[in-house]
Amino acid sequence: MESLIILIPIAVLLIAIAVRIFLWAVDNDQFDDMEGPAHSILFDDDKPKARRPSNKDSSETAQAPKQS
């Protein structure tokens, strides 16, 4: 019974801290868009990066001897 004198205020304090953290998260828009980041990984990029041939590759193909 004597332990309840200590445990009840500790429990009330922990609940108050949890409620305060939840309210802080709501105020800072932590729960604003829950599905956007999850779905954004499924979409392709609009413009894929074009690959430019390097000078080494283009010079080798331009000077390659033709075989008959």
mmCIF file of the N, C-alpha and C atoms, coordinates in Angstrom:
data_MODEL
# 
_entry.id   MODEL 
# 
loop_
_atom_site.group_PDB 
_atom_site.id 
_atom_site.type_symbol 
_atom_site.label_atom_id 
_atom_site.label_alt_id 
_atom_site.label_comp_id 
_atom_site.label_asym_id 
_atom_site.label_entity_id 
_atom_site.label_seq_id 
_atom_site.pdbx_PDB_ins_code 
_atom_site.Cartn_x 
_atom_site.Cartn_y 
_atom_site.Cartn_z 
_atom_site.occupancy 
_atom_site.B_iso_or_equiv 
_atom_site.pdbx_formal_charge 
_atom_site.auth_seq_id 
_atom_site.auth_comp_id 
_atom_site.auth_asym_id 
_atom_site.auth_atom_id 
_atom_site.pdbx_PDB_model_num 
ATOM 1   N N  . MET A 1 1  ? 0.821  -1.190 0.000   1.00 0.00 ? 1  MET A N  1 
ATOM 2   C CA . MET A 1 1  ? 0.000  0.000  0.000   1.00 0.00 ? 1  MET A CA 1 
ATOM 3   C C  . MET A 1 1  ? 0.869  1.259  0.000   1.00 0.00 ? 1  MET A C  1 
ATOM 4   N N  . GLU A 1 2  ? 1.979  1.173  0.676   1.00 0.00 ? 2  GLU A N  1 
ATOM 5   C CA . GLU A 1 2  ? 2.866  2.333  0.733   1.00 0.00 ? 2  GLU A CA 1 
ATOM 6   C C  . GLU A 1 2  ? 3.526  2.599  -0.615  1.00 0.00 ? 2  GLU A C  1 
ATOM 7   N N  . SER A 1 3  ? 3.660  1.559  -1.416  1.00 0.00 ? 3  SER A N  1 
ATOM 8   C CA . SER A 1 3  ? 4.281  1.747  -2.730  1.00 0.00 ? 3  SER A CA 1 
ATOM 9   C C  . SER A 1 3  ? 3.375  2.520  -3.687  1.00 0.00 ? 3  SER A C  1 
ATOM 10  N N  . LEU A 1 4  ? 2.051  2.465  -3.436  1.00 0.00 ? 4  LEU A N  1 
ATOM 11  C CA . LEU A 1 4  ? 1.125  3.217  -4.282  1.00 0.00 ? 4  LEU A CA 1 
ATOM 12  C C  . LEU A 1 4  ? 1.324  4.721  -4.139  1.00 0.00 ? 4  LEU A C  1 
ATOM 13  N N  . ILE A 1 5  ? 1.789  5.154  -2.991  1.00 0.00 ? 5  ILE A N  1 
ATOM 14  C CA . ILE A 1 5  ? 2.038  6.579  -2.775  1.00 0.00 ? 5  ILE A CA 1 
ATOM 15  C C  . ILE A 1 5  ? 3.133  7.065  -3.719  1.00 0.00 ? 5  ILE A C  1 
ATOM 16  N N  . ILE A 1 6  ? 4.047  6.198  -4.077  1.00 0.00 ? 6  ILE A N  1 
ATOM 17  C CA . ILE A 1 6  ? 5.137  6.552  -4.996  1.00 0.00 ? 6  ILE A CA 1 
ATOM 18  C C  . ILE A 1 6  ? 4.744  6.249  -6.443  1.00 0.00 ? 6  ILE A C  1 
ATOM 19  N N  . LEU A 1 7  ? 4.088  5.112  -6.679  1.00 0.00 ? 7  LEU A N  1 
ATOM 20  C CA . LEU A 1 7  ? 3.804  4.671  -8.041  1.00 0.00 ? 7  LEU A CA 1 
ATOM 21  C C  . LEU A 1 7  ? 2.724  5.495  -8.742  1.00 0.00 ? 7  LEU A C  1 
ATOM 22  N N  . ILE A 1 8  ? 1.708  5.934  -8.030  1.00 0.00 ? 8  ILE A N  1 
ATOM 23  C CA . ILE A 1 8  ? 0.639  6.713  -8.667  1.00 0.00 ? 8  ILE A CA 1 
ATOM 24  C C  . ILE A 1 8  ? 1.150  8.058  -9.170  1.00 0.00 ? 8  ILE A C  1 
ATOM 25  N N  . PRO A 1 9  ? 1.896  8.848  -8.401  1.00 0.00 ? 9  PRO A N  1 
ATOM 26  C CA . PRO A 1 9  ? 2.429  10.098 -8.967  1.00 0.00 ? 9  PRO A CA 1 
ATOM 27  C C  . PRO A 1 9  ? 3.402  9.874  -10.129 1.00 0.00 ? 9  PRO A C  1 
ATOM 28  N N  . ILE A 1 10 ? 4.185  8.794  -10.073 1.00 0.00 ? 10 ILE A N  1 
ATOM 29  C CA . ILE A 1 10 ? 5.099  8.489  -11.181 1.00 0.00 ? 10 ILE A CA 1 
ATOM 30  C C  . ILE A 1 10 ? 4.299  8.157  -12.436 1.00 0.00 ? 10 ILE A C  1 
ATOM 31  N N  . ALA A 1 11 ? 3.228  7.378  -12.296 1.00 0.00 ? 11 ALA A N  1 
ATOM 32  C CA . ALA A 1 11 ? 2.389  7.028  -13.445 1.00 0.00 ? 11 ALA A CA 1 
ATOM 33  C C  . ALA A 1 11 ? 1.713  8.267  -14.022 1.00 0.00 ? 11 ALA A C  1 
ATOM 34  N N  . VAL A 1 12 ? 1.210  9.142  -13.164 1.00 0.00 ? 12 VAL A N  1 
ATOM 35  C CA . VAL A 1 12 ? 0.570  10.371 -13.640 1.00 0.00 ? 12 VAL A CA 1 
ATOM 36  C C  . VAL A 1 12 ? 1.591  11.253 -14.351 1.00 0.00 ? 12 VAL A C  1 
ATOM 37  N N  . LEU A 1 13 ? 2.790  11.329 -13.830 1.00 0.00 ? 13 LEU A N  1 
ATOM 38  C CA . LEU A 1 13 ? 3.848  12.125 -14.454 1.00 0.00 ? 13 LEU A CA 1 
ATOM 39  C C  . LEU A 1 13 ? 4.222  11.559 -15.827 1.00 0.00 ? 13 LEU A C  1 
ATOM 40  N N  . LEU A 1 14 ? 4.345  10.247 -15.947 1.00 0.00 ? 14 LEU A N  1 
ATOM 41  C CA . LEU A 1 14 ? 4.673  9.629  -17.234 1.00 0.00 ? 14 LEU A CA 1 
ATOM 42  C C  . LEU A 1 14 ? 3.555  9.835  -18.260 1.00 0.00 ? 14 LEU A C  1 
ATOM 43  N N  . ILE A 1 15 ? 2.314  9.764  -17.819 1.00 0.00 ? 15 ILE A N  1 
ATOM 44  C CA . ILE A 1 15 ? 1.195  10.012 -18.734 1.00 0.00 ? 15 ILE A CA 1 
ATOM 45  C C  . ILE A 1 15 ? 1.203  11.462 -19.193 1.00 0.00 ? 15 ILE A C  1 
ATOM 46  N N  . ALA A 1 16 ? 1.485  12.387 -18.292 1.00 0.00 ? 16 ALA A N  1 
ATOM 47  C CA . ALA A 1 16 ? 1.540  13.804 -18.658 1.00 0.00 ? 16 ALA A CA 1 
ATOM 48  C C  . ALA A 1 16 ? 2.664  14.066 -19.656 1.00 0.00 ? 16 ALA A C  1 
ATOM 49  N N  . ILE A 1 17 ? 3.801  13.414 -19.469 1.00 0.00 ? 17 ILE A N  1 
ATOM 50  C CA . ILE A 1 17 ? 4.921  13.573 -20.408 1.00 0.00 ? 17 ILE A CA 1 
ATOM 51  C C  . ILE A 1 17 ? 4.550  13.005 -21.779 1.00 0.00 ? 17 ILE A C  1 
ATOM 52  N N  . ALA A 1 18 ? 3.895  11.842 -21.802 1.00 0.00 ? 18 ALA A N  1 
ATOM 53  C CA . ALA A 1 18 ? 3.498  11.233 -23.076 1.00 0.00 ? 18 ALA A CA 1 
ATOM 54  C C  . ALA A 1 18 ? 2.482  12.104 -23.809 1.00 0.00 ? 18 ALA A C  1 
ATOM 55  N N  . VAL A 1 19 ? 1.535  12.680 -23.093 1.00 0.00 ? 19 VAL A N  1 
ATOM 56  C CA . VAL A 1 19 ? 0.545  13.563 -23.720 1.00 0.00 ? 19 VAL A CA 1 
ATOM 57  C C  . VAL A 1 19 ? 1.226  14.807 -24.259 1.00 0.00 ? 19 VAL A C  1 
ATOM 58  N N  . ARG A 1 20 ? 2.169  15.352 -23.524 1.00 0.00 ? 20 ARG A N  1 
ATOM 59  C CA . ARG A 1 20 ? 2.883  16.561 -23.973 1.00 0.00 ? 20 ARG A CA 1 
ATOM 60  C C  . ARG A 1 20 ? 3.700  16.273 -25.240 1.00 0.00 ? 20 ARG A C  1 
ATOM 61  N N  . ILE A 1 21 ? 4.359  15.127 -25.308 1.00 0.00 ? 21 ILE A N  1 
ATOM 62  C CA . ILE A 1 21 ? 5.127  14.758 -26.503 1.00 0.00 ? 21 ILE A CA 1 
ATOM 63  C C  . ILE A 1 21 ? 4.186  14.574 -27.696 1.00 0.00 ? 21 ILE A C  1 
ATOM 64  N N  . PHE A 1 22 ? 3.036  13.956 -27.472 1.00 0.00 ? 22 PHE A N  1 
ATOM 65  C CA . PHE A 1 22 ? 2.067  13.782 -28.555 1.00 0.00 ? 22 PHE A CA 1 
ATOM 66  C C  . PHE A 1 22 ? 1.558  15.127 -29.061 1.00 0.00 ? 22 PHE A C  1 
ATOM 67  N N  . LEU A 1 23 ? 1.225  16.043 -28.156 1.00 0.00 ? 23 LEU A N  1 
ATOM 68  C CA . LEU A 1 23 ? 0.743  17.363 -28.572 1.00 0.00 ? 23 LEU A CA 1 
ATOM 69  C C  . LEU A 1 23 ? 1.825  18.146 -29.300 1.00 0.00 ? 23 LEU A C  1 
ATOM 70  N N  . TRP A 1 24 ? 3.081  17.992 -28.881 1.00 0.00 ? 24 TRP A N  1 
ATOM 71  C CA . TRP A 1 24 ? 4.187  18.655 -29.579 1.00 0.00 ? 24 TRP A CA 1 
ATOM 72  C C  . TRP A 1 24 ? 4.301  18.129 -31.007 1.00 0.00 ? 24 TRP A C  1 
ATOM 73  N N  . ALA A 1 25 ? 4.164  16.814 -31.166 1.00 0.00 ? 25 ALA A N  1 
ATOM 74  C CA . ALA A 1 25 ? 4.273  16.218 -32.502 1.00 0.00 ? 25 ALA A CA 1 
ATOM 75  C C  . ALA A 1 25 ? 3.136  16.686 -33.401 1.00 0.00 ? 25 ALA A C  1 
ATOM 76  N N  . VAL A 1 26 ? 1.940  16.811 -32.865 1.00 0.00 ? 26 VAL A N  1 
ATOM 77  C CA . VAL A 1 26 ? 0.807  17.281 -33.663 1.00 0.00 ? 26 VAL A CA 1 
ATOM 78  C C  . VAL A 1 26 ? 1.006  18.743 -34.045 1.00 0.00 ? 26 VAL A C  1 
ATOM 79  N N  . ASP A 1 27 ? 1.477  19.563 -33.121 1.00 0.00 ? 27 ASP A N  1 
ATOM 80  C CA . ASP A 1 27 ? 1.692  20.986 -33.410 1.00 0.00 ? 27 ASP A CA 1 
ATOM 81  C C  . ASP A 1 27 ? 2.790  21.206 -34.443 1.00 0.00 ? 27 ASP A C  1 
ATOM 82  N N  . ASN A 1 28 ? 3.784  20.339 -34.489 1.00 0.00 ? 28 ASN A N  1 
ATOM 83  C CA . ASN A 1 28 ? 4.898  20.490 -35.427 1.00 0.00 ? 28 ASN A CA 1 
ATOM 84  C C  . ASN A 1 28 ? 4.675  19.724 -36.728 1.00 0.00 ? 28 ASN A C  1 
ATOM 85  N N  . ASP A 1 29 ? 3.436  19.350 -37.008 1.00 0.00 ? 29 ASP A N  1 
ATOM 86  C CA . ASP A 1 29 ? 3.045  18.687 -38.261 1.00 0.00 ? 29 ASP A CA 1 
ATOM 87  C C  . ASP A 1 29 ? 3.805  17.390 -38.516 1.00 0.00 ? 29 ASP A C  1 
ATOM 88  N N  . GLN A 1 30 ? 4.076  16.646 -37.471 1.00 0.00 ? 30 GLN A N  1 
ATOM 89  C CA . GLN A 1 30 ? 4.748  15.363 -37.648 1.00 0.00 ? 30 GLN A CA 1 
ATOM 90  C C  . GLN A 1 30 ? 3.821  14.325 -38.283 1.00 0.00 ? 30 GLN A C  1 
ATOM 91  N N  . PHE A 1 31 ? 2.514  14.517 -38.130 1.00 0.00 ? 31 PHE A N  1 
ATOM 92  C CA . PHE A 1 31 ? 1.541  13.573 -38.676 1.00 0.00 ? 31 PHE A CA 1 
ATOM 93  C C  . PHE A 1 31 ? 0.812  14.164 -39.873 1.00 0.00 ? 31 PHE A C  1 
ATOM 94  N N  . ASP A 1 32 ? 1.400  15.136 -40.537 1.00 0.00 ? 32 ASP A N  1 
ATOM 95  C CA . ASP A 1 32 ? 0.725  15.859 -41.609 1.00 0.00 ? 32 ASP A CA 1 
ATOM 96  C C  . ASP A 1 32 ? 0.513  14.976 -42.842 1.00 0.00 ? 32 ASP A C  1 
ATOM 97  N N  . ASP A 1 33 ? 1.548  14.334 -43.341 1.00 0.00 ? 33 ASP A N  1 
ATOM 98  C CA . ASP A 1 33 ? 1.447  13.514 -44.549 1.00 0.00 ? 33 ASP A CA 1 
ATOM 99  C C  . ASP A 1 33 ? 2.096  12.164 -44.279 1.00 0.00 ? 33 ASP A C  1 
ATOM 100 N N  . MET A 1 34 ? 1.282  11.212 -43.900 1.00 0.00 ? 34 MET A N  1 
ATOM 101 C CA . MET A 1 34 ? 1.816  9.900  -43.543 1.00 0.00 ? 34 MET A CA 1 
ATOM 102 C C  . MET A 1 34 ? 2.024  9.002  -44.766 1.00 0.00 ? 34 MET A C  1 
ATOM 103 N N  . GLU A 1 35 ? 1.271  9.207  -45.850 1.00 0.00 ? 35 GLU A N  1 
ATOM 104 C CA . GLU A 1 35 ? 1.358  8.311  -46.996 1.00 0.00 ? 35 GLU A CA 1 
ATOM 105 C C  . GLU A 1 35 ? 2.268  8.824  -48.100 1.00 0.00 ? 35 GLU A C  1 
ATOM 106 N N  . GLY A 1 36 ? 2.563  10.101 -48.131 1.00 0.00 ? 36 GLY A N  1 
ATOM 107 C CA . GLY A 1 36 ? 3.369  10.678 -49.206 1.00 0.00 ? 36 GLY A CA 1 
ATOM 108 C C  . GLY A 1 36 ? 4.755  10.067 -49.326 1.00 0.00 ? 36 GLY A C  1 
ATOM 109 N N  . PRO A 1 37 ? 5.547  10.032 -48.254 1.00 0.00 ? 37 PRO A N  1 
ATOM 110 C CA . PRO A 1 37 ? 6.883  9.446  -48.374 1.00 0.00 ? 37 PRO A CA 1 
ATOM 111 C C  . PRO A 1 37 ? 6.862  7.950  -48.695 1.00 0.00 ? 37 PRO A C  1 
ATOM 112 N N  . ALA A 1 38 ? 5.835  7.249  -48.247 1.00 0.00 ? 38 ALA A N  1 
ATOM 113 C CA . ALA A 1 38 ? 5.760  5.814  -48.529 1.00 0.00 ? 38 ALA A CA 1 
ATOM 114 C C  . ALA A 1 38 ? 5.480  5.549  -50.005 1.00 0.00 ? 38 ALA A C  1 
ATOM 115 N N  . HIS A 1 39 ? 4.688  6.411  -50.632 1.00 0.00 ? 39 HIS A N  1 
ATOM 116 C CA . HIS A 1 39 ? 4.348  6.204  -52.041 1.00 0.00 ? 39 HIS A CA 1 
ATOM 117 C C  . HIS A 1 39 ? 5.355  6.843  -52.987 1.00 0.00 ? 39 HIS A C  1 
ATOM 118 N N  . SER A 1 40 ? 6.111  7.807  -52.517 1.00 0.00 ? 40 SER A N  1 
ATOM 119 C CA . SER A 1 40 ? 7.029  8.513  -53.419 1.00 0.00 ? 40 SER A CA 1 
ATOM 120 C C  . SER A 1 40 ? 8.149  7.607  -53.922 1.00 0.00 ? 40 SER A C  1 
ATOM 121 N N  . ILE A 1 41 ? 8.490  6.576  -53.187 1.00 0.00 ? 41 ILE A N  1 
ATOM 122 C CA . ILE A 1 41 ? 9.558  5.682  -53.630 1.00 0.00 ? 41 ILE A CA 1 
ATOM 123 C C  . ILE A 1 41 ? 9.092  4.808  -54.793 1.00 0.00 ? 41 ILE A C  1 
ATOM 124 N N  . LEU A 1 42 ? 7.780  4.663  -54.965 1.00 0.00 ? 42 LEU A N  1 
ATOM 125 C CA . LEU A 1 42 ? 7.264  3.819  -56.036 1.00 0.00 ? 42 LEU A CA 1 
ATOM 126 C C  . LEU A 1 42 ? 7.230  4.517  -57.382 1.00 0.00 ? 42 LEU A C  1 
ATOM 127 N N  . PHE A 1 43 ? 7.280  5.844  -57.389 1.00 0.00 ? 43 PHE A N  1 
ATOM 128 C CA . PHE A 1 43 ? 7.186  6.594  -58.633 1.00 0.00 ? 43 PHE A CA 1 
ATOM 129 C C  . PHE A 1 43 ? 8.558  6.787  -59.248 1.00 0.00 ? 43 PHE A C  1 
ATOM 130 N N  . ASP A 1 44 ? 8.603  6.759  -60.583 1.00 0.00 ? 44 ASP A N  1 
ATOM 131 C CA . ASP A 1 44 ? 9.853  6.997  -61.294 1.00 0.00 ? 44 ASP A CA 1 
ATOM 132 C C  . ASP A 1 44 ? 10.167 8.482  -61.305 1.00 0.00 ? 44 ASP A C  1 
ATOM 133 N N  . ASP A 1 45 ? 11.427 8.788  -61.535 1.00 0.00 ? 45 ASP A N  1 
ATOM 134 C CA . ASP A 1 45 ? 11.813 10.180 -61.709 1.00 0.00 ? 45 ASP A CA 1 
ATOM 135 C C  . ASP A 1 45 ? 11.222 10.689 -63.014 1.00 0.00 ? 45 ASP A C  1 
ATOM 136 N N  . ASP A 1 46 ? 10.917 11.986 -63.055 1.00 0.00 ? 46 ASP A N  1 
ATOM 137 C CA . ASP A 1 46 ? 10.329 12.559 -64.263 1.00 0.00 ? 46 ASP A CA 1 
ATOM 138 C C  . ASP A 1 46 ? 11.310 12.547 -65.429 1.00 0.00 ? 46 ASP A C  1 
ATOM 139 N N  . LYS A 1 47 ? 12.532 12.961 -65.181 1.00 0.00 ? 47 LYS A N  1 
ATOM 140 C CA . LYS A 1 47 ? 13.533 13.045 -66.243 1.00 0.00 ? 47 LYS A CA 1 
ATOM 141 C C  . LYS A 1 47 ? 14.747 12.194 -65.854 1.00 0.00 ? 47 LYS A C  1 
ATOM 142 N N  . PRO A 1 48 ? 14.928 11.051 -66.476 1.00 0.00 ? 48 PRO A N  1 
ATOM 143 C CA . PRO A 1 48 ? 16.122 10.261 -66.160 1.00 0.00 ? 48 PRO A CA 1 
ATOM 144 C C  . PRO A 1 48 ? 17.370 10.972 -66.671 1.00 0.00 ? 48 PRO A C  1 
ATOM 145 N N  . LYS A 1 49 ? 18.440 10.788 -65.971 1.00 0.00 ? 49 LYS A N  1 
ATOM 146 C CA . LYS A 1 49 ? 19.692 11.427 -66.371 1.00 0.00 ? 49 LYS A CA 1 
ATOM 147 C C  . LYS A 1 49 ? 20.214 10.787 -67.653 1.00 0.00 ? 49 LYS A C  1 
ATOM 148 N N  . ALA A 1 50 ? 20.562 11.628 -68.622 1.00 0.00 ? 50 ALA A N  1 
ATOM 149 C CA . ALA A 1 50 ? 21.091 11.134 -69.894 1.00 0.00 ? 50 ALA A CA 1 
ATOM 150 C C  . ALA A 1 50 ? 22.562 10.792 -69.717 1.00 0.00 ? 50 ALA A C  1 
ATOM 151 N N  . ARG A 1 51 ? 22.976 9.718  -70.332 1.00 0.00 ? 51 ARG A N  1 
ATOM 152 C CA . ARG A 1 51 ? 24.369 9.294  -70.251 1.00 0.00 ? 51 ARG A CA 1 
ATOM 153 C C  . ARG A 1 51 ? 25.144 9.870  -71.403 1.00 0.00 ? 51 ARG A C  1 
ATOM 154 N N  . ARG A 1 52 ? 26.174 10.603 -71.101 1.00 0.00 ? 52 ARG A N  1 
ATOM 155 C CA . ARG A 1 52 ? 27.030 11.166 -72.151 1.00 0.00 ? 52 ARG A CA 1 
ATOM 156 C C  . ARG A 1 52 ? 28.198 10.230 -72.383 1.00 0.00 ? 52 ARG A C  1 
ATOM 157 N N  . PRO A 1 53 ? 28.504 9.921  -73.631 1.00 0.00 ? 53 PRO A N  1 
ATOM 158 C CA . PRO A 1 53 ? 29.676 9.071  -73.882 1.00 0.00 ? 53 PRO A CA 1 
ATOM 159 C C  . PRO A 1 53 ? 30.948 9.847  -73.554 1.00 0.00 ? 53 PRO A C  1 
ATOM 160 N N  . SER A 1 54 ? 31.870 9.159  -72.971 1.00 0.00 ? 54 SER A N  1 
ATOM 161 C CA . SER A 1 54 ? 33.135 9.824  -72.651 1.00 0.00 ? 54 SER A CA 1 
ATOM 162 C C  . SER A 1 54 ? 33.986 9.942  -73.912 1.00 0.00 ? 54 SER A C  1 
ATOM 163 N N  . ASN A 1 55 ? 34.994 10.765 -73.870 1.00 0.00 ? 55 ASN A N  1 
ATOM 164 C CA . ASN A 1 55 ? 35.875 10.967 -75.026 1.00 0.00 ? 55 ASN A CA 1 
ATOM 165 C C  . ASN A 1 55 ? 36.607 9.680  -75.393 1.00 0.00 ? 55 ASN A C  1 
ATOM 166 N N  . LYS A 1 56 ? 36.923 8.896  -74.404 1.00 0.00 ? 56 LYS A N  1 
ATOM 167 C CA . LYS A 1 56 ? 37.644 7.649  -74.648 1.00 0.00 ? 56 LYS A CA 1 
ATOM 168 C C  . LYS A 1 56 ? 36.784 6.679  -75.465 1.00 0.00 ? 56 LYS A C  1 
ATOM 169 N N  . ASP A 1 57 ? 35.504 6.559  -75.104 1.00 0.00 ? 57 ASP A N  1 
ATOM 170 C CA . ASP A 1 57 ? 34.619 5.645  -75.822 1.00 0.00 ? 57 ASP A CA 1 
ATOM 171 C C  . ASP A 1 57 ? 34.384 6.105  -77.255 1.00 0.00 ? 57 ASP A C  1 
ATOM 172 N N  . SER A 1 58 ? 34.166 7.382  -77.475 1.00 0.00 ? 58 SER A N  1 
ATOM 173 C CA . SER A 1 58 ? 33.857 7.867  -78.818 1.00 0.00 ? 58 SER A CA 1 
ATOM 174 C C  . SER A 1 58 ? 35.084 7.817  -79.727 1.00 0.00 ? 58 SER A C  1 
ATOM 175 N N  . SER A 1 59 ? 36.279 8.021  -79.187 1.00 0.00 ? 59 SER A N  1 
ATOM 176 C CA . SER A 1 59 ? 37.476 7.983  -80.029 1.00 0.00 ? 59 SER A CA 1 
ATOM 177 C C  . SER A 1 59 ? 37.810 6.552  -80.441 1.00 0.00 ? 59 SER A C  1 
ATOM 178 N N  . GLU A 1 60 ? 37.524 5.590  -79.585 1.00 0.00 ? 60 GLU A N  1 
ATOM 179 C CA . GLU A 1 60 ? 37.802 4.195  -79.930 1.00 0.00 ? 60 GLU A CA 1 
ATOM 180 C C  . GLU A 1 60 ? 36.847 3.701  -81.006 1.00 0.00 ? 60 GLU A C  1 
ATOM 181 N N  . THR A 1 61 ? 35.603 4.101  -80.938 1.00 0.00 ? 61 THR A N  1 
ATOM 182 C CA . THR A 1 61 ? 34.651 3.630  -81.941 1.00 0.00 ? 61 THR A CA 1 
ATOM 183 C C  . THR A 1 61 ? 34.862 4.339  -83.269 1.00 0.00 ? 61 THR A C  1 
ATOM 184 N N  . ALA A 1 62 ? 35.331 5.567  -83.246 1.00 0.00 ? 62 ALA A N  1 
ATOM 185 C CA . ALA A 1 62 ? 35.546 6.311  -84.492 1.00 0.00 ? 62 ALA A CA 1 
ATOM 186 C C  . ALA A 1 62 ? 36.782 5.804  -85.228 1.00 0.00 ? 62 ALA A C  1 
ATOM 187 N N  . GLN A 1 63 ? 37.780 5.301  -84.517 1.00 0.00 ? 63 GLN A N  1 
ATOM 188 C CA . GLN A 1 63 ? 39.031 4.885  -85.137 1.00 0.00 ? 63 GLN A CA 1 
ATOM 189 C C  . GLN A 1 63 ? 39.142 3.371  -85.283 1.00 0.00 ? 63 GLN A C  1 
ATOM 190 N N  . ALA A 1 64 ? 38.090 2.666  -85.010 1.00 0.00 ? 64 ALA A N  1 
ATOM 191 C CA . ALA A 1 64 ? 38.156 1.215  -85.114 1.00 0.00 ? 64 ALA A CA 1 
ATOM 192 C C  . ALA A 1 64 ? 38.312 0.815  -86.578 1.00 0.00 ? 64 ALA A C  1 
ATOM 193 N N  . PRO A 1 65 ? 39.287 -0.033 -86.899 1.00 0.00 ? 65 PRO A N  1 
ATOM 194 C CA . PRO A 1 65 ? 39.498 -0.445 -88.292 1.00 0.00 ? 65 PRO A CA 1 
ATOM 195 C C  . PRO A 1 65 ? 38.387 -1.388 -88.730 1.00 0.00 ? 65 PRO A C  1 
ATOM 196 N N  . LYS A 1 66 ? 38.026 -1.251 -89.994 1.00 0.00 ? 66 LYS A N  1 
ATOM 197 C CA . LYS A 1 66 ? 36.993 -2.111 -90.557 1.00 0.00 ? 66 LYS A CA 1 
ATOM 198 C C  . LYS A 1 66 ? 37.640 -3.383 -91.078 1.00 0.00 ? 66 LYS A C  1 
ATOM 199 N N  . GLN A 1 67 ? 37.009 -4.488 -90.802 1.00 0.00 ? 67 GLN A N  1 
ATOM 200 C CA . GLN A 1 67 ? 37.517 -5.766 -91.295 1.00 0.00 ? 67 GLN A CA 1 
ATOM 201 C C  . GLN A 1 67 ? 36.684 -6.194 -92.494 1.00 0.00 ? 67 GLN A C  1 
ATOM 202 N N  . SER A 1 68 ? 37.354 -6.713 -93.539 1.00 0.00 ? 68 SER A N  1 
ATOM 203 C CA . SER A 1 68 ? 36.639 -7.121 -94.753 1.00 0.00 ? 68 SER A CA 1 
ATOM 204 C C  . SER A 1 68 ? 36.362 -8.594 -94.743 1.00 0.00 ? 68 SER A C  1 
# 
